[in-house]
């Protein structure tokens, strides 16, 4: 009987030098050997840094340096030093926001085991029931029922407030949104730094805006001229005033919006999708407790060690192909904003490829001439089974018969069962004839 060969193992030393960040399945980009993790749009981070550093540089050269001459020594220098320190502080918050794990949940290597394996699933005779994971599960959060979805990409049930980012291709805890300005998802582990970055950028805009006007007023007082003539004498101040005024509307409005979200314990994703102002919010603990949760709670450690060595690949286990696990979305198209994809056919590829590989190994090509060596009974039974199964000679790419047959393992097993009695009968008859000759 034909035995399915075991899958070939990879070289034991092939993955000995690989680390997690080198085999990462998400769309993230790593720097410094996995010490920093960014989103796939990390290039936009350079633009954000330029938009912060360039106006501050202009301010220090054309405004703060002039104010150092007008004010006393300590006050003039402090204006310059404060602008530089504030800018460095904003850049550090930007790096803490964009360069760290936002709360990525590691993917499962295999789908979770379906519940209710008690044999109560109805199935026809000789058939194994198909076990389908439910698309949505219900969990209890603060006495309220919350629905959590199954992620076909990560092969796990998302925790409450978790969502799959279609840009980074990861499930992120307490997913808020993906910010293209920082090139990273905003989630559980970097939301605090994101808000502090936006808020500090707003204060920096106000600082530059205010002292540009102070410099214009100094020109008006020293030269006793009108405001328009004073503005003409310092065009850099006019450019900075216009730039910071527009920026304050953007980052200031974003700061006000997130202050509202923090006070009501919402995320941007939840606010736009669920509209908690029309329904009960199970996460709202009151304004004070909500602010404590964001700014006074301990940031949980990352669930991923990107610099850890990848373990050796184990041998692939033998899995059933005819029945077993079915994804909630198997066989149908899904258009989910959280998934960022249209179909989920690729999600069933690991298991399906493994099963197809086993079937491909069990196929035996039997030439037409070899069928003649079988006994008439075996050949008749095989031919009838082949006709019922609809198996026909395989054709080559040129349209001619290749002279080989593809026979399924069921046909081979049936031929073996039919051949056993014949071989037994043949063996007994040969023994009887030998005994007769001896007699």
DRENDO-1510 file (C-alpha; in Angstrom, 1 decimal, always signed):
<recs>
REC; n; res; u; v; w
REC; 1; UNK; +0.0; +0.0; +0.0 .
REC; 2; UNK; +1.3; +3.4; -0.9 .
REC; 3; UNK; +2.4; +5.5; +2.1 .
REC; 4; UNK; +2.4; +9.3; +2.1 .
REC; 5; UNK; +6.0; +10.4; +2.6 .
REC; 6; UNK; +6.6; +12.8; +5.5 .
REC; 7; UNK; +7.2; +16.5; +4.6 .
REC; 8; UNK; +10.8; +17.4; +4.2 .
REC; 9; UNK; +12.3; +19.4; +7.0 .
REC; 10; UNK; +14.3; +22.5; +6.4 .
REC; 11; UNK; +18.0; +22.6; +7.2 .
REC; 12; UNK; +18.3; +22.8; +11.0 .
REC; 13; UNK; +20.8; +25.6; +10.8 .
REC; 14; UNK; +19.0; +27.6; +8.2 .
REC; 15; UNK; +17.0; +29.7; +10.7 .
REC; 16; UNK; +19.6; +29.7; +13.4 .
REC; 17; UNK; +20.7; +33.3; +12.6 .
REC; 18; UNK; +17.3; +34.7; +11.8 .
REC; 19; UNK; +15.4; +36.9; +14.2 .
REC; 20; UNK; +11.7; +37.8; +14.5 .
REC; 21; UNK; +12.0; +41.2; +12.7 .
REC; 22; UNK; +13.6; +39.4; +9.7 .
REC; 23; UNK; +10.7; +37.0; +9.3 .
REC; 24; UNK; +7.9; +39.5; +10.3 .
REC; 25; UNK; +4.7; +38.9; +8.3 .
REC; 26; UNK; +3.4; +42.4; +8.7 .
REC; 27; UNK; +4.2; +45.5; +6.6 .
REC; 28; UNK; +6.4; +47.2; +9.1 .
REC; 29; UNK; +9.9; +48.5; +8.6 .
REC; 30; UNK; +12.6; +47.9; +11.2 .
REC; 31; UNK; +15.7; +49.9; +12.0 .
REC; 32; UNK; +18.8; +49.2; +14.1 .
REC; 33; UNK; +18.2; +45.4; +13.9 .
REC; 34; UNK; +14.7; +45.4; +15.2 .
REC; 35; UNK; +15.1; +48.1; +17.9 .
REC; 36; UNK; +12.7; +50.5; +16.2 .
REC; 37; UNK; +9.6; +49.5; +14.3 .
REC; 38; UNK; +7.8; +51.8; +11.9 .
REC; 39; UNK; +4.9; +51.6; +9.6 .
REC; 40; UNK; +5.3; +51.1; +5.8 .
REC; 41; UNK; +4.8; +54.8; +5.3 .
REC; 42; UNK; +7.8; +55.8; +7.4 .
REC; 43; UNK; +9.1; +58.2; +4.7 .
REC; 44; UNK; +6.4; +60.6; +5.7 .
REC; 45; UNK; +8.2; +60.9; +9.0 .
REC; 46; UNK; +10.9; +62.9; +7.3 .
REC; 47; UNK; +8.4; +65.4; +6.1 .
REC; 48; UNK; +7.0; +65.8; +9.6 .
REC; 49; UNK; +10.4; +66.5; +11.0 .
REC; 50; UNK; +11.1; +69.0; +8.3 .
REC; 51; UNK; +7.8; +70.9; +9.0 .
REC; 52; UNK; +8.9; +71.1; +12.7 .
REC; 53; UNK; +12.6; +71.9; +12.4 .
REC; 54; UNK; +12.5; +74.3; +9.5 .
REC; 55; UNK; +10.2; +77.0; +11.1 .
REC; 56; UNK; +12.0; +76.8; +14.4 .
REC; 57; UNK; +15.3; +77.3; +12.6 .
REC; 58; UNK; +14.0; +80.4; +10.9 .
REC; 59; UNK; +12.7; +81.6; +14.2 .
REC; 60; UNK; +16.0; +81.2; +15.9 .
REC; 61; UNK; +18.0; +82.9; +13.2 .
REC; 62; UNK; +15.8; +85.8; +12.2 .
REC; 63; UNK; +13.6; +86.5; +15.3 .
REC; 64; UNK; +15.1; +85.0; +18.6 .
REC; 65; UNK; +18.6; +86.2; +17.7 .
REC; 66; UNK; +17.3; +89.8; +17.2 .
REC; 67; UNK; +15.4; +89.6; +20.5 .
REC; 68; UNK; +18.6; +88.6; +22.3 .
REC; 69; UNK; +20.0; +92.1; +21.5 .
REC; 70; UNK; +16.8; +93.9; +22.6 .
REC; 71; UNK; +16.3; +92.1; +25.9 .
REC; 72; UNK; +18.7; +91.6; +28.8 .
REC; 73; UNK; +21.4; +88.9; +28.5 .
REC; 74; UNK; +19.6; +86.2; +30.4 .
REC; 75; UNK; +16.2; +86.8; +29.0 .
REC; 76; UNK; +17.4; +86.9; +25.4 .
REC; 77; UNK; +19.4; +83.7; +25.7 .
REC; 78; UNK; +16.5; +82.0; +27.4 .
REC; 79; UNK; +14.2; +82.6; +24.4 .
REC; 80; UNK; +16.7; +80.9; +22.1 .
REC; 81; UNK; +17.3; +78.0; +24.5 .
REC; 82; UNK; +13.6; +77.4; +25.2 .
REC; 83; UNK; +12.8; +77.2; +21.5 .
REC; 84; UNK; +15.6; +74.6; +21.0 .
REC; 85; UNK; +14.8; +72.5; +24.0 .
REC; 86; UNK; +11.1; +72.6; +23.2 .
REC; 87; UNK; +11.8; +71.4; +19.6 .
REC; 88; UNK; +14.0; +68.6; +20.8 .
REC; 89; UNK; +11.3; +67.5; +23.3 .
REC; 90; UNK; +8.7; +67.4; +20.4 .
REC; 91; UNK; +11.0; +65.3; +18.3 .
REC; 92; UNK; +11.6; +62.8; +21.1 .
REC; 93; UNK; +7.8; +62.4; +21.5 .
REC; 94; UNK; +7.5; +61.9; +17.8 .
REC; 95; UNK; +10.1; +59.2; +17.9 .
REC; 96; UNK; +8.4; +57.5; +20.9 .
REC; 97; UNK; +5.2; +57.6; +18.9 .
REC; 98; UNK; +6.4; +56.3; +15.6 .
REC; 99; UNK; +9.3; +54.1; +16.5 .
REC; 100; UNK; +7.8; +51.7; +19.1 .
REC; 101; UNK; +5.4; +48.8; +19.1 .
REC; 102; UNK; +1.9; +50.3; +19.2 .
REC; 103; UNK; +0.4; +47.2; +20.8 .
REC; 104; UNK; +0.6; +44.5; +18.0 .
REC; 105; UNK; -0.9; +41.2; +18.9 .
REC; 106; UNK; +1.2; +38.3; +17.6 .
REC; 107; UNK; -0.4; +36.1; +15.0 .
REC; 108; UNK; -1.3; +32.6; +15.6 .
REC; 109; UNK; +0.4; +29.9; +13.6 .
REC; 110; UNK; -2.8; +27.9; +13.4 .
REC; 111; UNK; -6.5; +28.8; +13.8 .
REC; 112; UNK; -8.0; +28.3; +17.2 .
REC; 113; UNK; -9.7; +25.0; +18.0 .
REC; 114; UNK; -13.5; +25.2; +17.3 .
REC; 115; UNK; -15.7; +24.8; +20.4 .
REC; 116; UNK; -18.2; +22.1; +20.8 .
REC; 117; UNK; -16.3; +19.1; +19.5 .
REC; 118; UNK; -18.8; +16.6; +21.1 .
REC; 119; UNK; -19.9; +15.0; +18.0 .
REC; 120; UNK; -23.3; +16.7; +18.1 .
REC; 121; UNK; -22.8; +18.2; +14.7 .
REC; 122; UNK; -25.1; +16.6; +12.1 .
REC; 123; UNK; -23.4; +14.9; +9.2 .
REC; 124; UNK; -24.3; +12.4; +6.6 .
REC; 125; UNK; -23.3; +8.8; +6.6 .
REC; 126; UNK; -19.6; +8.4; +6.0 .
REC; 127; UNK; -18.9; +12.1; +6.2 .
REC; 128; UNK; -16.9; +14.1; +8.7 .
REC; 129; UNK; -18.7; +17.3; +9.8 .
REC; 130; UNK; -17.2; +20.6; +8.8 .
REC; 131; UNK; -16.5; +22.8; +11.8 .
REC; 132; UNK; -16.9; +26.5; +11.2 .
REC; 133; UNK; -15.7; +29.1; +13.7 .
REC; 134; UNK; -18.2; +31.7; +14.4 .
REC; 135; UNK; -17.5; +35.0; +12.8 .
REC; 136; UNK; -18.4; +37.0; +15.9 .
REC; 137; UNK; -18.0; +36.2; +19.6 .
REC; 138; UNK; -19.6; +38.0; +22.5 .
REC; 139; UNK; -17.7; +39.0; +25.6 .
REC; 140; UNK; -18.7; +40.9; +28.8 .
REC; 141; UNK; -17.1; +44.3; +29.4 .
REC; 142; UNK; -18.2; +46.1; +32.6 .
REC; 143; UNK; -21.5; +44.4; +32.6 .
REC; 144; UNK; -22.2; +45.1; +28.9 .
REC; 145; UNK; -22.0; +42.7; +25.9 .
REC; 146; UNK; -19.3; +43.5; +23.4 .
REC; 147; UNK; -18.9; +41.7; +20.1 .
REC; 148; UNK; -15.4; +40.7; +19.0 .
REC; 149; UNK; -14.6; +39.6; +15.5 .
REC; 150; UNK; -12.4; +36.8; +14.1 .
REC; 151; UNK; -9.4; +38.0; +12.2 .
REC; 152; UNK; -8.7; +35.8; +9.2 .
REC; 153; UNK; -5.2; +37.2; +8.7 .
REC; 154; UNK; -3.9; +36.8; +12.2 .
REC; 155; UNK; -6.1; +33.7; +12.9 .
REC; 156; UNK; -7.4; +34.9; +16.3 .
REC; 157; UNK; -10.4; +36.5; +17.9 .
REC; 158; UNK; -9.6; +40.2; +18.5 .
REC; 159; UNK; -9.7; +41.4; +22.0 .
REC; 160; UNK; -12.2; +44.3; +22.8 .
REC; 161; UNK; -11.1; +47.6; +21.2 .
REC; 162; UNK; -8.7; +45.7; +19.0 .
REC; 163; UNK; -8.7; +46.2; +15.2 .
REC; 164; UNK; -6.7; +45.1; +12.2 .
REC; 165; UNK; -4.8; +47.9; +10.5 .
REC; 166; UNK; -4.9; +47.4; +6.7 .
REC; 167; UNK; -1.8; +49.5; +6.2 .
REC; 168; UNK; +0.5; +47.8; +8.7 .
REC; 169; UNK; -1.3; +44.5; +8.3 .
REC; 170; UNK; -1.4; +43.8; +12.1 .
REC; 171; UNK; -4.0; +43.5; +14.8 .
REC; 172; UNK; -3.4; +46.4; +17.3 .
REC; 173; UNK; -4.7; +46.6; +20.8 .
REC; 174; UNK; -6.9; +49.7; +21.5 .
REC; 175; UNK; -6.6; +50.7; +17.9 .
REC; 176; UNK; -7.1; +54.4; +17.5 .
REC; 177; UNK; -6.1; +55.1; +13.9 .
REC; 178; UNK; -3.1; +54.9; +11.5 .
REC; 179; UNK; -1.4; +58.3; +11.4 .
REC; 180; UNK; +0.4; +59.0; +8.1 .
REC; 181; UNK; +2.2; +62.0; +9.7 .
REC; 182; UNK; +4.1; +59.8; +12.1 .
REC; 183; UNK; +4.1; +56.7; +9.9 .
REC; 184; UNK; +2.7; +54.4; +12.5 .
REC; 185; UNK; -0.5; +53.0; +14.0 .
REC; 186; UNK; -1.7; +54.7; +17.2 .
REC; 187; UNK; -2.7; +52.1; +19.7 .
REC; 188; UNK; -2.5; +51.0; +23.4 .
REC; 189; UNK; +1.3; +51.5; +23.8 .
REC; 190; UNK; +1.8; +54.8; +22.0 .
REC; 191; UNK; -1.4; +56.8; +22.3 .
REC; 192; UNK; -0.1; +58.7; +25.3 .
REC; 193; UNK; +3.0; +59.8; +23.4 .
REC; 194; UNK; +0.9; +60.7; +20.4 .
REC; 195; UNK; -1.4; +63.0; +22.3 .
REC; 196; UNK; +1.6; +64.6; +24.1 .
REC; 197; UNK; +3.3; +65.1; +20.7 .
REC; 198; UNK; +0.2; +66.8; +19.2 .
REC; 199; UNK; -0.3; +68.9; +22.3 .
REC; 200; UNK; +3.4; +69.9; +22.5 .
REC; 201; UNK; +3.4; +70.8; +18.8 .
REC; 202; UNK; +0.4; +73.1; +19.5 .
REC; 203; UNK; +2.3; +74.8; +22.3 .
REC; 204; UNK; +5.4; +75.2; +20.1 .
REC; 205; UNK; +3.3; +76.9; +17.4 .
REC; 206; UNK; +1.8; +79.3; +20.0 .
REC; 207; UNK; +5.3; +80.1; +21.3 .
REC; 208; UNK; +6.7; +81.0; +17.8 .
REC; 209; UNK; +3.5; +82.8; +16.9 .
REC; 210; UNK; +3.6; +84.9; +20.1 .
REC; 211; UNK; +7.2; +86.0; +20.0 .
REC; 212; UNK; +7.0; +86.9; +16.3 .
REC; 213; UNK; +4.4; +89.4; +17.3 .
REC; 214; UNK; +6.6; +90.5; +20.2 .
REC; 215; UNK; +9.4; +91.2; +17.8 .
REC; 216; UNK; +7.1; +93.3; +15.5 .
REC; 217; UNK; +5.9; +95.3; +18.5 .
REC; 218; UNK; +9.5; +96.0; +19.5 .
REC; 219; UNK; +10.2; +97.3; +16.0 .
REC; 220; UNK; +7.1; +99.5; +16.3 .
REC; 221; UNK; +8.2; +100.9; +19.7 .
REC; 222; UNK; +11.9; +101.5; +18.8 .
REC; 223; UNK; +11.2; +103.1; +15.4 .
REC; 224; UNK; +7.8; +104.6; +16.2 .
REC; 225; UNK; +6.3; +103.4; +13.0 .
REC; 226; UNK; +3.1; +101.7; +12.0 .
REC; 227; UNK; +2.5; +98.0; +12.3 .
REC; 228; UNK; +2.6; +97.6; +8.5 .
REC; 229; UNK; +6.0; +99.2; +8.1 .
REC; 230; UNK; +7.2; +97.1; +11.1 .
REC; 231; UNK; +6.0; +93.9; +9.4 .
REC; 232; UNK; +7.7; +94.9; +6.2 .
REC; 233; UNK; +11.0; +95.2; +8.1 .
REC; 234; UNK; +10.8; +91.5; +9.3 .
REC; 235; UNK; +9.4; +89.3; +6.5 .
REC; 236; UNK; +10.5; +86.2; +8.3 .
REC; 237; UNK; +8.1; +87.0; +11.2 .
REC; 238; UNK; +5.2; +87.4; +8.7 .
REC; 239; UNK; +5.9; +84.0; +7.2 .
REC; 240; UNK; +6.2; +82.4; +10.6 .
REC; 241; UNK; +2.9; +84.0; +11.8 .
REC; 242; UNK; +1.0; +82.7; +8.8 .
REC; 243; UNK; +2.6; +79.3; +9.0 .
REC; 244; UNK; +2.0; +78.8; +12.7 .
REC; 245; UNK; -1.5; +80.2; +12.5 .
REC; 246; UNK; -2.5; +77.6; +9.9 .
REC; 247; UNK; -0.7; +74.9; +11.9 .
REC; 248; UNK; -2.5; +75.8; +15.1 .
REC; 249; UNK; -5.8; +75.2; +13.5 .
REC; 250; UNK; -4.6; +71.7; +12.5 .
REC; 251; UNK; -2.8; +70.5; +15.6 .
REC; 252; UNK; -4.9; +72.5; +17.9 .
REC; 253; UNK; -8.1; +71.1; +16.5 .
REC; 254; UNK; -6.6; +67.6; +16.8 .
REC; 255; UNK; -5.7; +68.3; +20.4 .
REC; 256; UNK; -9.2; +69.4; +21.2 .
REC; 257; UNK; -10.7; +66.4; +19.5 .
REC; 258; UNK; -8.5; +63.9; +21.4 .
REC; 259; UNK; -9.2; +65.7; +24.7 .
REC; 260; UNK; -12.9; +64.9; +24.0 .
REC; 261; UNK; -12.0; +61.3; +23.2 .
REC; 262; UNK; -10.0; +60.9; +26.3 .
REC; 263; UNK; -12.7; +62.4; +28.5 .
REC; 264; UNK; -15.3; +60.0; +27.1 .
REC; 265; UNK; -12.9; +57.1; +26.8 .
REC; 266; UNK; -13.3; +56.6; +23.1 .
REC; 267; UNK; -10.9; +55.9; +20.2 .
REC; 268; UNK; -11.0; +57.6; +16.9 .
REC; 269; UNK; -12.1; +54.3; +15.3 .
REC; 270; UNK; -14.9; +53.8; +17.8 .
REC; 271; UNK; -16.1; +57.4; +17.4 .
REC; 272; UNK; -16.4; +57.3; +13.7 .
REC; 273; UNK; -17.9; +53.7; +13.5 .
REC; 274; UNK; -20.0; +53.1; +16.6 .
REC; 275; UNK; -21.0; +56.6; +17.6 .
REC; 276; UNK; -21.2; +56.2; +21.4 .
REC; 277; UNK; -23.1; +59.4; +21.8 .
REC; 278; UNK; -26.1; +57.4; +20.5 .
REC; 279; UNK; -25.5; +54.2; +22.6 .
REC; 280; UNK; -23.9; +53.2; +25.9 .
REC; 281; UNK; -20.1; +53.2; +26.1 .
REC; 282; UNK; -19.0; +50.2; +28.1 .
REC; 283; UNK; -15.5; +51.7; +28.6 .
REC; 284; UNK; -16.5; +55.1; +30.0 .
REC; 285; UNK; -15.5; +55.3; +33.7 .
REC; 286; UNK; -16.0; +59.1; +34.2 .
REC; 287; UNK; -13.8; +62.0; +33.2 .
REC; 288; UNK; -11.2; +61.7; +36.0 .
REC; 289; UNK; -10.8; +58.0; +35.7 .
REC; 290; UNK; -10.6; +58.2; +32.0 .
REC; 291; UNK; -7.7; +60.7; +32.1 .
REC; 292; UNK; -6.0; +58.5; +34.7 .
REC; 293; UNK; -6.3; +55.5; +32.5 .
REC; 294; UNK; -4.4; +57.3; +29.7 .
REC; 295; UNK; -1.8; +59.3; +31.6 .
REC; 296; UNK; -1.3; +57.6; +35.0 .
REC; 297; UNK; -1.6; +53.9; +34.1 .
REC; 298; UNK; +1.4; +51.7; +33.4 .
REC; 299; UNK; +2.1; +51.1; +29.7 .
REC; 300; UNK; +2.0; +47.3; +29.2 .
REC; 301; UNK; +5.1; +45.6; +27.8 .
REC; 302; UNK; +5.2; +44.6; +24.2 .
REC; 303; UNK; +4.0; +41.2; +23.3 .
REC; 304; UNK; +6.6; +40.9; +20.6 .
REC; 305; UNK; +10.4; +40.5; +21.0 .
REC; 306; UNK; +11.5; +41.5; +17.6 .
REC; 307; UNK; +15.2; +40.6; +18.3 .
REC; 308; UNK; +14.4; +37.1; +19.5 .
REC; 309; UNK; +15.8; +34.3; +17.5 .
REC; 310; UNK; +13.4; +32.4; +15.4 .
REC; 311; UNK; +13.1; +28.7; +16.6 .
REC; 312; UNK; +13.8; +25.9; +14.2 .
REC; 313; UNK; +10.9; +25.1; +12.0 .
REC; 314; UNK; +9.1; +22.0; +13.3 .
REC; 315; UNK; +7.9; +19.3; +10.9 .
REC; 316; UNK; +4.4; +19.9; +9.5 .
REC; 317; UNK; +1.8; +17.8; +11.3 .
REC; 318; UNK; -0.5; +15.5; +9.3 .
REC; 319; UNK; -3.8; +17.2; +8.9 .
REC; 320; UNK; -7.1; +16.0; +7.6 .
REC; 321; UNK; -8.1; +17.5; +4.2 .
REC; 322; UNK; -11.6; +16.2; +3.8 .
REC; 323; UNK; -13.0; +17.8; +6.9 .
REC; 324; UNK; -12.0; +19.9; +9.9 .
REC; 325; UNK; -11.7; +23.6; +10.4 .
REC; 326; UNK; -13.4; +26.2; +8.2 .
REC; 327; UNK; -12.7; +29.9; +8.4 .
REC; 328; UNK; -15.8; +32.0; +9.1 .
REC; 329; UNK; -15.3; +33.7; +5.8 .
REC; 330; UNK; -14.2; +30.7; +3.8 .
REC; 331; UNK; -15.8; +30.6; +0.4 .
REC; 332; UNK; -17.2; +34.1; +0.4 .
REC; 333; UNK; -15.9; +37.6; -0.2 .
REC; 334; UNK; -15.5; +40.0; +2.6 .
REC; 335; UNK; -15.3; +43.7; +2.4 .
REC; 336; UNK; -14.2; +44.8; +5.8 .
REC; 337; UNK; -12.6; +48.1; +6.5 .
REC; 338; UNK; -10.7; +46.6; +9.4 .
REC; 339; UNK; -9.2; +43.9; +7.1 .
REC; 340; UNK; -8.3; +46.1; +4.2 .
REC; 341; UNK; -8.9; +43.3; +1.7 .
REC; 342; UNK; -11.8; +42.1; -0.5 .
REC; 343; UNK; -11.5; +38.4; -0.3 .
REC; 344; UNK; -10.2; +35.8; +2.1 .
REC; 345; UNK; -9.3; +33.0; -0.3 .
REC; 346; UNK; -5.7; +33.5; +0.6 .
REC; 347; UNK; -6.5; +32.8; +4.3 .
REC; 348; UNK; -7.2; +29.2; +3.6 .
REC; 349; UNK; -3.9; +28.8; +1.7 .
REC; 350; UNK; -1.7; +27.3; +4.5 .
REC; 351; UNK; -4.0; +24.4; +5.3 .
REC; 352; UNK; -5.2; +23.9; +1.8 .
REC; 353; UNK; -1.7; +23.9; +0.4 .
REC; 354; UNK; -0.6; +21.3; +2.9 .
REC; 355; UNK; -3.6; +19.1; +2.1 .
REC; 356; UNK; -3.1; +19.5; -1.6 .
REC; 357; UNK; +0.5; +18.6; -1.2 .
REC; 358; UNK; -0.4; +15.3; +0.6 .
REC; 359; UNK; -2.9; +14.5; -2.2 .
REC; 360; UNK; -0.3; +15.3; -4.8 .
REC; 361; UNK; +2.1; +12.9; -3.1 .
REC; 362; UNK; -0.4; +10.1; -3.1 .
REC; 363; UNK; -1.2; +10.3; -6.8 .
REC; 364; UNK; +0.2; +7.4; -8.7 .
REC; 365; UNK; +0.5; +7.5; -12.5 .
REC; 366; UNK; -0.3; +4.1; -13.8 .
REC; 367; UNK; +0.5; +3.6; -17.5 .
REC; 368; UNK; -2.0; +1.9; -19.7 .
REC; 369; UNK; +0.4; -1.0; -20.3 .
REC; 370; UNK; +0.7; -1.6; -16.6 .
REC; 371; UNK; -3.0; -2.2; -16.2 .
REC; 372; UNK; -2.7; -5.3; -18.3 .
REC; 373; UNK; -0.5; -6.9; -15.7 .
REC; 374; UNK; -3.4; -6.9; -13.2 .
REC; 375; UNK; -5.8; -9.8; -12.9 .
REC; 376; UNK; -9.0; -9.5; -14.9 .
REC; 377; UNK; -11.1; -9.0; -11.8 .
REC; 378; UNK; -8.9; -6.2; -10.5 .
REC; 379; UNK; -8.7; -4.6; -13.9 .
REC; 380; UNK; -12.5; -4.7; -14.3 .
REC; 381; UNK; -13.1; -3.2; -10.8 .
REC; 382; UNK; -10.5; -0.5; -11.4 .
REC; 383; UNK; -12.0; +0.4; -14.8 .
REC; 384; UNK; -15.5; +0.6; -13.4 .
REC; 385; UNK; -14.3; +2.8; -10.5 .
REC; 386; UNK; -12.3; +5.0; -12.9 .
REC; 387; UNK; -15.4; +5.5; -15.1 .
REC; 388; UNK; -17.6; +6.4; -12.1 .
REC; 389; UNK; -15.1; +8.8; -10.8 .
REC; 390; UNK; -14.8; +10.5; -14.2 .
REC; 391; UNK; -11.0; +10.1; -14.5 .
REC; 392; UNK; -9.7; +10.4; -18.0 .
REC; 393; UNK; -6.3; +10.2; -19.5 .
REC; 394; UNK; -4.3; +13.3; -18.8 .
REC; 395; UNK; -3.5; +15.4; -21.8 .
REC; 396; UNK; -0.3; +17.3; -22.4 .
REC; 397; UNK; -0.1; +20.9; -23.2 .
REC; 398; UNK; +0.1; +20.0; -27.0 .
REC; 399; UNK; -3.3; +18.3; -26.9 .
REC; 400; UNK; -2.0; +14.7; -27.0 .
REC; 401; UNK; -2.5; +12.0; -24.5 .
REC; 402; UNK; +0.4; +11.6; -22.2 .
REC; 403; UNK; -0.2; +7.9; -21.8 .
REC; 404; UNK; -0.6; +8.2; -18.0 .
REC; 405; UNK; -3.6; +8.1; -15.6 .
REC; 406; UNK; -4.1; +10.1; -12.5 .
REC; 407; UNK; -5.7; +7.7; -9.9 .
REC; 408; UNK; -6.9; +8.8; -6.6 .
REC; 409; UNK; -5.8; +7.0; -3.4 .
REC; 410; UNK; -9.4; +5.6; -3.1 .
REC; 411; UNK; -9.0; +3.8; -6.4 .
REC; 412; UNK; -5.7; +2.4; -5.4 .
REC; 413; UNK; -7.0; +1.3; -2.0 .
REC; 414; UNK; -10.0; -0.4; -3.7 .
REC; 415; UNK; -7.7; -2.2; -6.1 .
REC; 416; UNK; -5.5; -3.4; -3.2 .
REC; 417; UNK; -8.6; -4.8; -1.4 .
REC; 418; UNK; -9.8; -6.6; -4.4 .
REC; 419; UNK; -6.3; -8.0; -5.0 .
REC; 420; UNK; -5.9; -9.4; -1.5 .
REC; 421; UNK; -8.5; -12.3; -2.0 .
REC; 422; UNK; -7.0; -13.1; -5.4 .
REC; 423; UNK; -3.6; -13.2; -4.0 .
REC; 424; UNK; -4.8; -15.4; -1.1 .
REC; 425; UNK; -6.6; -17.7; -3.5 .
REC; 426; UNK; -3.7; -17.8; -5.8 .
REC; 427; UNK; -1.4; -18.6; -2.9 .
REC; 428; UNK; -3.6; -21.4; -1.6 .
REC; 429; UNK; -4.0; -22.9; -5.1 .
REC; 430; UNK; -0.3; -22.9; -5.7 .
REC; 431; UNK; +0.2; -24.6; -2.3 .
REC; 432; UNK; -2.4; -27.2; -3.2 .
REC; 433; UNK; -0.8; -27.9; -6.5 .
REC; 434; UNK; +2.7; -28.3; -4.9 .
REC; 435; UNK; +1.2; -30.7; -2.4 .
REC; 436; UNK; -0.4; -32.7; -5.2 .
REC; 437; UNK; +3.0; -32.9; -7.0 .
REC; 438; UNK; +4.7; -34.1; -3.8 .
REC; 439; UNK; +2.0; -36.7; -3.3 .
</recs>
